[in-house]
Amino acid sequence: MSIIALVKYETNPGKKESKKSVETRDKLLEATLTVFGSKGFHEARVEDITAQAGFAKGTFYEHFKSKDDLIYILIDYAARKDLEITQSLFQKCSSSINIREEYLKPILLDIHSKKELNRVCYQFLTNEILTKEKAQKKVDYYNRLYHRYHLKNIERAQNLNYIKKDFNKEEIFLTFRYLIEGFTINQAYSLFCSKNGTAEIDSILKLFDRSLLVKETHQ
């Protein structure tokens, strides 16, 4: 993804943070994702998060107002991180098979490894989006950003003959989105999952092969 500017999450707008402060906050956010994934949002305690990150409980309140306030910061953090990772993966692709093996497959494997965390996030966010306008606006914003970025990537990939031109870029975007999001939901709720997820991942990759893969021709 080629994002010129990403919205940064801020706990103290207007206040410049030191490198150490940013690193501490990021460690707390990573720990929060781990703890929410294992205990769920409502069961997780602040001391669980700080213990996971290796800090004293008071460190949490130096960066965040409360556990409830943290979810909105996490949306920004997770969305920014996802955009950065997918940007890096896609920009490294130099062929159609690269998109399959170095972009799509790693994303699917990562989703499979975080089934419990995805389940917690889906359950919590679904409730927040239905009941709180603030959460809905954040998610809508990142959906639009994700959409704009991917359309540019798809157009570039088609121009370089890395993706078939049978469909327009909007149709291809939806194909990627449904393959990835459908797999995420399936894994999160353990719907028709095999033990190791390999069967599902192989099936998705085969769908990519049949619909979007450009086969190399050797002269």
Buried (B, 14 or more C-beta within 10 A) or exposed (E): BEBEEBEEBEBEEEEEBEEEBEEBBBBBBBBBBBBBBBBBBEEBEBEBBBBBBEBEEEBBEEBBEEBEEBBBBBBBBBBBBBBEBBBEBBEEBEBBBBBBEBBBBEBBEEBBEBBBBBBBBBBBBEEBBEEEEEBBEBBEBBEEBBEEBBBEBBBBBBEEEBBBEEBEBEEBBEBBBEBBEEBBBBBBBEEEBEEEBEEBBEEBBEBBEEBBBBEEEEE
